[in-house]
Amino acid sequence: MEPHLKIALALKYIFLLPLFSVVFSCSGEKKAGEEVVLWMPYNDSAEVAANRDHEIERMRYSLIQSKVLDKNEVFRPLYNAVSKMSEATYNALKPLVLEQDIPTIQSHISSGGLTYEKLALFYLHRIYGFELDNTTTLNTIIALNDKVLDEARALDKEFQADPGKYRHPIFGMPILVKDNINTEGMRTTAGSVAMMYNNVDDAFIIEQLKTKGGLVLGKVNLSEWAYFLCKGCPLGYSALGGQTLNPYGRRIFESGGSSSGSGTSVAANYAVAAIGTETSGSILSPSSQNSVVGLKPTIGLLGRSGIVPISSTLDTPGPMTKNVVDNAILLDALFGPDKDDPASIETKWGAGWYHASKLEGRLLGNRFGVVENLMETDSIYRQTVEKIKGLGAEIIEFTPPEVNMDGFLSILNIDMRNDLPSYIGTYVKNEDSVKVRSIAGLVEFNAADSLIRIPYGQAVFDGILADSTSMEGLRKIKATLEKSGRTFFDTAMDTHRLDAVLSIDNYHAAYAAVAKYPALTVPMGYRPDGEPVSLTFIGKPLTELKLLKMGHAFEKANPIRRMPKNYE
């Protein structure tokens, strides 16, 4: 069905049909040629109106429900299998899976209490239960792998044939993928209507994941074009997927962006883990907003080929998980030299970040730099720093130097103007599936149906076209900003021999981005209104293992994360 016909059909419906009367009470029997209706569009005008006076201006939504995506197409292929899981079976699996880390889940599989197929079904049951109910949907799932249960059964057979064989701990773990990462069998859209028929092969990191036995469960929503389309628009909105919502407060708290679906889906326990991407804050922000652990690695540590780009200078994928151990496991599963990524880092590491012998550590003796004005203005940060000090760490307060960040936007503008056509030319298989070939083409395409394709405008795209920075000018900006970012951190790090700088959420993401420094964010508390807040460890290049060890020690001493109450 053509997109405009889907929209016309969707707008005919105005009733919200609760999931459990539509899906799990549905017999699945149908007449020849008739398709089971799992979900029906609803009138979201009351919800939009309720946010009209939200104190955060960009949460004053124009819409919540996608006008493009038909959830029936997403959820129907696996419906029969998922609907056969009873509530009794689901509840029996809950203590084995819900909020458990990967080593614990693998131990239940080894002992025979769980299978990889049941694990995938458990997460699918949750996804169907919450995402097809319009009162609880987070608008987070925009594609499902309709072969995932077959793939899980194949892994069960492999495991049963030789249970003693060593396998990577990611083996059989269902993972959700941000929808700007190429994934075979599911479209890779970057949230854009222009890309909604983009069928591609696996990105390098997805190949790595699958080689180790990881299961791709589906694709998740994001801020369209990784939040590089419109100015002042809501985080987590895409024309294809609609408005991603935060499970800790639907329409109350921002979802963070641009890896919004990755953060919200992990928080809601829709999968073991998710993969996000970051240019500047796009992993740190949604991880912090959704009380999950997110790692933005050193540029080039993880391969970037096959990912829809903003900037070949600053982009990186990264793991988003419920705990640090799982983060290390997923990082390890994605790791490896990418011959198609010029920035890929060749190392002699055997990796294995997840091994307890590498990951276990203490905060005793670590030296942390803490930002003086944050100590004065943020009570949770201050209390957390005092707790870390009480565990034996040395704390040095400092005020970062003022540095020149002029030209940051031009890096993104010029890189995307060049990198996006390169991505399309390299990875798009069929020219008829993605007809645009440039930012100028996208601007024209979007303008042809602005209410559907760009309800918040495309001011950022207009800025890309207007940017007159030369390639020589861009080269100088990149060099200057990398020096500025490193000066921002290194002035204190070198003087005081710091192991890391401690920040909040994505407060210093832009400086870490241009410095190409890794950052790990770990839940540290909740504001009085329930909004999550996280502690972010920022270190020098290729200190991921050190950050994970410190993050793991902090997490053990401060086990603060709690599930969103309506998604338990």
C-alpha positions as CSV (number, residue, x, y, z in Angstrom):
1,M,0.0,0.0,0.0
2,E,1.3,3.4,-0.9
3,P,2.2,5.6,2.1
4,H,-0.4,8.3,1.3
5,L,-3.1,5.5,1.2
6,K,-1.9,4.2,4.6
7,I,-2.2,7.7,6.0
8,A,-5.7,8.2,4.7
9,L,-6.8,4.8,6.1
10,A,-5.2,5.6,9.5
11,L,-6.9,8.9,9.8
12,K,-10.3,7.2,9.5
13,Y,-9.8,5.6,12.9
14,I,-10.3,7.6,16.1
15,F,-10.7,4.9,18.8
16,L,-8.0,3.6,21.0
17,L,-8.3,-0.2,21.3
18,P,-6.5,-1.6,24.3
19,L,-4.0,-4.3,23.4
20,F,-5.3,-7.1,25.6
21,S,-8.7,-7.0,23.9
22,V,-7.2,-6.8,20.5
23,V,-4.1,-9.0,20.5
24,F,-4.0,-11.6,23.3
25,S,-7.8,-12.2,23.3
26,C,-7.8,-12.6,19.6
27,S,-8.1,-16.2,18.4
28,G,-6.0,-15.6,15.4
29,E,-8.6,-17.3,13.2
30,K,-9.5,-15.3,10.1
31,K,-11.4,-15.7,6.9
32,A,-9.5,-16.2,3.7
33,G,-7.7,-13.0,2.7
34,E,-8.5,-11.3,6.0
35,E,-5.7,-10.0,8.2
36,V,-5.7,-9.9,12.0
37,V,-5.9,-6.4,13.3
38,L,-3.4,-6.0,16.1
39,W,-3.4,-2.3,16.4
40,M,-5.5,0.6,15.2
41,P,-4.5,4.3,15.0
42,Y,-6.1,6.7,17.5
43,N,-6.7,10.3,17.9
44,D,-3.7,11.8,19.8
45,S,-5.0,15.3,19.8
46,A,-5.8,15.2,23.6
47,E,-2.3,14.1,24.4
48,V,-0.8,16.8,22.2
49,A,-3.1,19.4,23.8
50,A,-2.0,18.2,27.3
51,N,1.6,19.1,26.5
52,R,0.8,22.5,25.0
53,D,2.1,24.3,28.0
54,H,5.0,22.0,29.0
55,E,7.8,23.9,30.7
56,I,10.2,22.4,28.1
57,E,9.4,24.1,24.9
58,R,10.5,21.3,22.6
59,M,8.1,18.9,24.5
60,R,5.1,20.9,23.2
61,Y,4.5,18.3,20.6
62,S,2.8,18.7,17.2
63,L,2.0,15.0,17.2
64,I,2.8,11.8,19.0
65,Q,1.6,9.0,16.8
66,S,3.4,8.4,13.5
67,K,1.3,9.3,10.4
68,V,3.4,6.9,8.3
69,L,4.1,3.7,10.3
70,D,1.5,0.9,10.3
71,K,2.3,-1.1,13.4
72,N,0.3,-4.0,12.0
73,E,3.0,-4.5,9.3
74,V,5.6,-4.5,12.0
75,F,3.9,-6.8,14.5
76,R,1.8,-9.2,12.4
77,P,4.5,-11.6,11.2
78,L,5.4,-12.8,14.7
79,Y,1.9,-12.5,16.2
80,N,0.9,-16.2,16.1
81,A,4.1,-17.2,18.0
82,V,4.0,-14.5,20.5
83,S,0.3,-14.9,21.3
84,K,0.9,-18.5,22.2
85,M,3.0,-17.5,25.3
86,S,0.6,-17.6,28.2
87,E,0.7,-15.1,31.0
88,A,1.6,-17.9,33.4
89,T,4.7,-18.8,31.3
90,Y,5.7,-15.2,31.0
91,N,5.4,-14.6,34.8
92,A,7.4,-17.8,35.4
93,L,10.2,-16.4,33.2
94,K,10.2,-13.0,34.8
95,P,12.6,-13.7,37.7
96,L,15.0,-15.4,35.3
97,V,15.2,-12.5,32.8
98,L,13.8,-9.2,34.0
99,E,16.6,-6.8,35.0
100,Q,19.1,-9.7,35.0
101,D,22.5,-9.2,33.5
102,I,23.8,-11.4,30.7
103,P,26.0,-13.8,32.8
104,T,22.9,-14.5,35.0
105,I,20.7,-15.1,31.9
106,Q,23.3,-17.4,30.4
107,S,23.5,-19.3,33.7
108,H,19.8,-20.0,33.6
109,I,20.1,-21.3,30.0
110,S,23.0,-23.5,31.0
111,S,21.0,-24.9,33.9
112,G,18.0,-25.7,31.6
113,G,15.6,-23.2,33.1
114,L,15.6,-21.1,30.0
115,T,16.2,-21.4,26.3
116,Y,17.2,-18.8,23.7
117,E,13.8,-19.1,22.1
118,K,12.0,-18.5,25.3
119,L,14.3,-15.5,26.0
120,A,13.4,-13.9,22.7
121,L,9.7,-14.7,23.2
122,F,9.8,-13.1,26.7
123,Y,11.0,-9.8,25.2
124,L,8.6,-10.0,22.3
125,H,5.8,-10.6,24.8
126,R,6.7,-7.4,26.6
127,I,7.1,-5.4,23.4
128,Y,3.7,-6.6,22.1
129,G,2.1,-6.0,25.5
130,F,3.3,-2.4,25.9
131,E,3.8,-1.2,22.3
132,L,0.4,-2.2,20.9
133,D,-1.4,-0.5,23.8
134,N,-1.7,3.1,22.9
135,T,-1.8,4.1,26.6
136,T,1.6,2.6,27.3
137,T,3.4,2.6,23.9
138,L,6.8,4.3,23.9
139,N,6.8,4.5,20.0
140,T,10.1,2.8,20.3
141,I,9.9,-0.3,18.1
142,I,9.7,0.4,14.4
143,A,10.8,-2.9,13.0
144,L,11.0,-6.5,14.2
145,N,13.2,-9.3,12.8
146,D,10.6,-11.8,11.7
147,K,13.2,-14.6,11.6
148,V,14.4,-14.0,15.2
149,L,12.6,-17.0,16.7
150,D,13.9,-19.4,14.0
151,E,17.4,-18.0,14.6
152,A,17.0,-18.5,18.4
153,R,15.8,-22.1,17.9
154,A,18.9,-22.7,15.7
155,L,21.1,-21.4,18.6
156,D,19.3,-23.7,21.0
157,K,20.1,-26.7,18.9
158,E,23.8,-25.6,18.6
159,F,24.0,-25.1,22.4
160,Q,22.3,-28.5,23.1
161,A,24.6,-30.3,20.7
162,D,27.7,-29.1,22.6
163,P,26.8,-27.3,25.9
164,G,30.4,-27.3,27.1
165,K,31.8,-25.4,24.2
166,Y,33.0,-21.8,24.9
167,R,30.8,-19.2,23.3
168,H,30.9,-15.4,23.6
169,P,28.4,-14.3,26.3
170,I,26.5,-12.3,23.7
171,F,25.5,-15.7,22.1
172,G,21.7,-15.9,21.9
173,M,21.1,-12.5,23.5
174,P,18.3,-10.4,21.8
175,I,19.6,-6.9,20.9
176,L,17.8,-3.9,19.5
177,V,19.4,-1.7,16.9
178,K,19.1,2.1,16.3
179,D,17.5,2.6,12.9
180,N,20.5,4.3,11.3
181,I,22.6,1.2,11.5
182,N,22.3,-1.1,8.4
183,T,20.6,-4.4,9.3
184,E,19.8,-7.0,6.7
185,G,16.2,-8.0,6.5
186,M,14.9,-4.8,8.0
187,R,14.8,-1.3,6.5
188,T,17.3,1.3,7.6
189,T,15.6,4.6,7.6
190,A,17.2,7.1,9.9
191,G,13.6,7.9,10.7
192,S,13.0,9.6,7.4
193,V,10.2,9.0,4.9
194,A,12.8,9.4,2.1
195,M,14.6,6.3,3.4
196,M,11.6,4.1,4.4
197,Y,12.3,1.5,1.7
198,N,16.1,1.4,2.2
199,N,17.0,-2.3,2.2
200,V,20.7,-2.9,2.9
201,D,23.2,-5.5,4.0
202,D,24.5,-5.6,7.6
203,A,26.8,-2.9,8.9
204,F,30.2,-4.0,10.1
205,I,29.2,-4.0,13.8
206,I,26.1,-6.1,13.0
207,E,28.3,-8.6,11.2
208,Q,30.5,-8.7,14.3
209,L,27.4,-9.2,16.6
210,K,26.0,-12.0,14.4
211,T,29.4,-13.8,14.1
212,K,29.4,-14.2,17.9
213,G,25.8,-15.4,17.9
214,G,24.0,-12.2,19.0
215,L,20.4,-12.0,17.9
216,V,19.0,-8.8,16.3
217,L,15.5,-8.5,17.7
218,G,14.5,-5.4,15.8
219,K,15.1,-1.8,15.0
220,V,14.2,1.2,17.3
221,N,13.1,4.8,16.7
222,L,15.5,7.7,16.9
223,S,15.5,11.5,16.5
224,E,15.2,11.8,12.7
225,W,18.6,12.0,11.0
226,A,20.2,11.6,14.4
227,Y,18.6,15.0,15.5
228,F,20.2,16.9,12.6
229,L,17.1,18.0,10.7
230,C,15.1,20.6,12.7
231,K,15.9,23.2,15.3
232,G,14.2,23.2,18.7
233,C,12.1,20.1,17.8
234,P,11.4,17.3,20.2
235,L,14.1,14.7,21.1
236,G,13.1,11.3,19.9
237,Y,10.8,12.4,17.0
238,S,11.0,10.9,13.5
239,A,8.5,11.2,10.7
240,L,8.6,7.4,10.3
241,G,8.4,6.4,14.0
242,G,6.5,9.2,15.6
243,Q,7.4,10.6,19.1
244,T,9.5,8.3,21.3
245,L,8.4,8.6,24.9
246,N,10.2,8.1,28.2
247,P,9.0,5.2,30.3
248,Y,9.8,7.1,33.5
249,G,7.3,9.7,32.6
250,R,5.5,9.5,29.2
251,R,5.2,13.1,27.9
252,I,6.6,14.3,31.2
253,F,10.4,13.7,30.7
254,E,12.3,14.0,27.5
255,S,13.5,10.7,26.0
256,G,16.9,12.0,25.2
257,G,18.3,11.9,21.7
258,S,19.2,10.9,19.2
259,S,19.5,7.3,20.3
260,S,16.0,7.7,21.9
261,G,14.6,4.3,21.1
262,S,17.8,2.5,22.2
263,G,17.6,4.2,25.6
264,T,13.8,3.8,26.2
265,S,13.8,0.2,25.0
266,V,16.5,-0.9,27.4
267,A,14.9,1.0,30.3
268,A,11.6,-0.8,29.6
269,N,13.3,-4.2,29.3
270,Y,12.4,-4.8,25.7
271,A,15.7,-6.5,25.0
272,V,18.9,-7.5,26.8
273,A,20.6,-4.4,25.3
274,A,20.6,-2.0,22.4
275,I,23.1,-0.3,20.1
276,G,23.1,3.5,19.7
277,T,25.2,6.0,17.9
278,E,26.6,9.3,19.0
279,T,28.0,12.4,17.3
280,S,27.7,14.7,20.3
281,G,25.6,13.4,23.2
282,S,23.4,11.0,21.3
283,I,24.3,8.0,23.5
284,L,25.0,9.9,26.7
285,S,21.7,11.9,26.6
286,P,19.2,9.1,26.2
287,S,21.2,6.8,28.5
288,S,21.0,9.4,31.2
289,Q,17.4,10.2,30.6
290,N,16.4,6.6,30.8
291,S,18.6,5.4,33.7
292,V,20.7,3.0,31.6
293,V,24.5,2.6,31.1
294,G,25.8,4.1,27.8
295,L,29.3,4.1,26.4
296,K,30.5,6.6,23.7
297,P,33.8,5.0,22.7
298,T,36.9,6.5,21.3
299,I,36.3,7.4,17.6
300,G,37.4,4.4,15.5
301,L,37.3,1.8,18.3
302,L,34.1,0.4,16.8
303,G,33.7,0.2,13.1
304,R,31.4,2.7,11.5
305,S,30.9,1.4,8.0
306,G,27.2,0.9,7.1
307,I,25.9,3.5,9.5
308,V,23.9,6.5,8.2
309,P,26.2,9.4,8.9
310,I,26.2,12.9,10.2
311,S,30.0,13.2,10.5
312,S,32.8,10.9,9.6
313,T,34.9,13.0,12.0
314,L,32.8,12.5,15.1
315,D,30.3,9.6,14.6
316,T,30.6,6.4,16.6
317,P,28.3,3.5,17.6
318,G,28.2,2.4,21.2
319,P,26.5,-0.1,23.6
320,M,23.5,0.9,25.8
321,T,22.7,-1.5,28.6
322,K,21.1,-1.9,32.0
323,N,24.4,-2.4,33.7
324,V,28.2,-2.1,33.2
325,V,28.9,-5.8,32.8
326,D,26.5,-6.0,29.9
327,N,28.0,-2.9,28.4
328,A,31.4,-4.5,28.4
329,I,30.0,-7.6,26.8
330,L,28.3,-5.8,24.0
331,L,31.3,-3.6,23.4
332,D,33.4,-6.7,23.1
333,A,30.9,-8.3,20.7
334,L,31.0,-5.3,18.4
335,F,34.8,-4.7,18.6
336,G,37.2,-5.4,15.7
337,P,39.1,-3.6,12.9
338,D,36.8,-2.3,10.1
339,K,38.6,-2.2,6.8
340,D,35.9,0.1,5.3
341,D,36.3,2.7,8.1
342,P,39.4,4.9,7.6
343,A,39.3,5.9,11.3
344,S,39.2,2.3,12.5
345,I,41.8,1.7,15.2
346,E,44.2,-1.2,14.8
347,T,45.1,-2.5,18.2
348,K,46.8,-5.6,19.6
349,W,44.1,-6.0,22.2
350,G,42.5,-9.4,22.6
351,A,39.6,-7.4,24.0
352,G,37.6,-9.6,26.4
353,W,36.5,-6.5,28.4
354,Y,33.8,-8.5,30.1
355,H,36.1,-10.9,31.8
356,A,35.9,-10.5,35.6
357,S,39.6,-10.4,35.9
358,K,39.7,-7.3,33.8
359,L,36.5,-5.6,34.8
360,E,36.6,-5.9,38.6
361,G,38.1,-2.9,40.2
362,R,37.8,-0.5,43.1
363,L,37.5,3.2,43.4
364,L,40.1,3.2,46.1
365,G,43.1,5.2,44.8
366,N,41.4,6.5,41.7
367,R,41.8,10.3,41.1
368,F,38.8,12.1,39.8
369,G,38.3,15.6,38.6
370,V,35.0,17.1,39.5
371,V,33.6,20.3,38.1
372,E,33.4,23.0,40.7
373,N,30.2,24.7,39.6
374,L,28.4,21.4,39.4
375,M,29.4,20.7,43.0
376,E,27.8,24.1,43.9
377,T,24.6,23.7,41.8
378,D,23.7,20.0,41.7
379,S,23.0,18.2,45.0
380,I,22.9,14.7,43.6
381,Y,26.2,15.2,41.9
382,R,27.7,16.6,45.1
383,Q,26.4,13.7,47.3
384,T,27.6,11.2,44.7
385,V,31.1,12.7,44.7
386,E,31.1,12.6,48.5
387,K,30.2,8.9,48.4
388,I,33.0,8.2,45.9
389,K,35.4,10.0,48.2
390,G,34.2,7.9,51.1
391,L,35.2,4.8,49.1
392,G,38.8,5.9,49.0
393,A,39.0,7.9,45.7
394,E,40.8,11.2,45.6
395,I,38.7,14.1,44.5
396,I,40.1,17.3,42.9
397,E,37.7,20.1,42.2
398,F,38.5,22.2,39.1
399,T,37.1,24.8,36.8
400,P,37.6,23.9,33.1
401,P,39.3,26.6,31.1
402,E,37.2,28.5,28.6
403,V,38.0,27.2,25.1
404,N,37.0,28.3,21.6
405,M,34.3,26.0,20.2
406,D,33.6,28.2,17.1
407,G,32.9,26.2,14.0
408,F,31.5,23.0,15.6
409,L,28.3,23.2,13.6
410,S,30.3,23.5,10.3
411,I,32.0,20.2,11.0
412,L,28.6,18.6,11.1
413,N,27.2,20.6,8.2
414,I,30.0,19.9,5.7
415,D,30.6,16.4,6.8
416,M,27.0,15.4,6.4
417,R,26.8,17.2,3.0
418,N,29.6,15.0,1.8
419,D,29.1,11.8,3.9
420,L,25.4,11.2,3.3
421,P,25.7,11.0,-0.5
422,S,28.7,8.7,0.0
423,Y,26.6,6.4,2.2
424,I,23.8,6.3,-0.3
425,G,26.1,5.6,-3.2
426,T,27.9,2.9,-1.3
427,Y,25.1,1.0,0.5
428,V,21.8,1.6,-1.2
429,K,21.2,-1.4,-3.4
430,N,18.3,-0.1,-5.5
431,E,18.1,3.5,-6.7
432,D,14.3,3.2,-6.9
433,S,14.2,2.5,-3.1
434,V,16.0,5.7,-2.1
435,K,15.6,8.3,-4.8
436,V,17.2,11.2,-3.1
437,R,21.0,11.5,-3.4
438,S,21.9,14.7,-1.5
439,I,20.8,17.1,1.2
440,A,19.4,19.4,-1.5
441,G,17.3,16.5,-2.8
442,L,16.1,15.8,0.8
443,V,15.1,19.4,1.3
444,E,13.1,19.3,-1.9
445,F,11.5,15.9,-1.0
446,N,10.5,17.0,2.5
447,A,9.0,20.3,1.3
448,A,6.7,18.4,-1.1
449,D,4.7,17.1,1.9
450,S,5.8,19.2,4.8
451,L,2.9,18.2,7.2
452,I,3.9,14.6,7.0
453,R,7.6,14.7,6.4
454,I,8.8,17.7,8.4
455,P,6.1,18.9,10.8
456,Y,8.9,20.7,12.8
457,G,10.6,22.1,9.7
458,Q,14.1,21.4,8.4
459,A,16.0,24.4,9.5
460,V,19.2,22.4,10.1
461,F,19.1,21.0,6.6
462,D,18.7,24.5,5.3
463,G,21.7,25.5,7.3
464,I,23.8,22.7,5.8
465,L,23.0,24.0,2.3
466,A,23.8,27.6,3.4
467,D,27.2,26.8,5.0
468,S,30.0,28.1,2.8
469,T,32.9,26.8,4.8
470,S,35.7,25.6,2.5
471,M,37.4,22.3,2.8
472,E,40.6,24.0,3.9
473,G,38.6,26.0,6.4
474,L,37.0,22.8,7.6
475,R,40.3,21.2,8.1
476,K,41.5,24.1,10.3
477,I,38.2,24.0,12.3
478,K,38.6,20.3,13.0
479,A,42.2,20.7,14.2
480,T,41.3,23.8,16.4
481,L,38.3,22.1,18.0
482,E,40.2,18.9,18.7
483,K,42.8,20.9,20.5
484,S,40.1,22.9,22.3
485,G,38.3,19.8,23.5
486,R,41.5,18.2,24.8
487,T,42.6,21.4,26.5
488,F,39.2,21.6,28.2
489,F,39.9,18.2,29.9
490,D,43.7,17.9,29.9
491,T,44.4,21.1,31.8
492,A,43.1,19.3,34.9
493,M,43.8,15.7,33.9
494,D,47.5,16.3,33.2
495,T,48.1,18.7,36.1
496,H,46.5,16.4,38.7
497,R,47.1,13.0,37.0
498,L,43.4,12.3,36.9
499,D,42.0,8.9,35.9
500,A,38.8,10.6,34.7
501,V,36.7,13.7,34.8
502,L,33.2,13.2,36.4
503,S,30.4,15.0,34.7
504,I,26.5,14.8,34.7
505,D,24.5,13.3,31.8
506,N,25.7,14.8,28.5
507,Y,26.7,18.1,30.0
508,H,30.2,18.0,28.5
509,A,29.4,15.8,25.5
510,A,30.4,18.4,22.9
511,Y,33.9,18.8,24.4
512,A,34.4,15.0,24.6
513,A,33.1,14.8,21.0
514,V,35.7,17.2,19.4
515,A,38.4,15.8,21.7
516,K,37.5,12.3,20.5
517,Y,37.5,11.2,24.2
518,P,35.4,8.2,25.4
519,A,32.6,8.7,28.0
520,L,30.7,6.3,30.1
521,T,27.4,7.3,31.8
522,V,26.0,5.3,34.7
523,P,22.8,5.9,36.7
524,M,23.4,7.9,39.9
525,G,20.0,8.9,41.0
526,Y,16.6,10.5,40.4
527,R,15.4,14.0,40.8
528,P,12.6,14.7,43.2
529,D,10.0,14.4,40.4
530,G,11.4,11.0,39.3
531,E,13.6,12.1,36.4
532,P,16.7,10.0,36.1
533,V,20.2,11.6,36.3
534,S,23.5,9.9,35.7
535,L,27.2,10.2,36.5
536,T,29.4,10.5,33.4
537,F,33.1,9.3,33.4
538,I,35.2,11.0,30.7
539,G,38.7,9.7,30.0
540,K,41.5,9.9,27.5
541,P,41.4,8.0,24.2
542,L,41.4,4.2,24.4
543,T,40.8,4.2,28.2
544,E,37.5,2.3,27.8
545,L,38.6,-0.6,30.0
546,K,39.6,1.9,32.8
547,L,36.2,3.7,32.4
548,L,34.3,0.4,32.6
549,K,36.2,-0.8,35.7
550,M,35.5,2.5,37.5
551,G,31.9,2.5,36.3
552,H,31.5,-1.1,37.5
553,A,32.9,-0.3,40.9
554,F,30.7,2.8,41.2
555,E,27.6,0.8,40.1
556,K,28.3,-1.9,42.7
557,A,28.7,0.7,45.5
558,N,25.7,2.7,44.3
559,P,23.1,0.3,42.9
560,I,20.6,3.0,42.1
561,R,18.9,2.0,39.0
562,R,15.2,1.0,39.3
563,M,12.7,0.0,36.7
564,P,10.1,2.5,35.4
565,K,7.1,1.6,37.6
566,N,4.6,1.2,34.8
567,Y,6.9,-1.2,32.9
568,E,7.5,-3.8,35.6
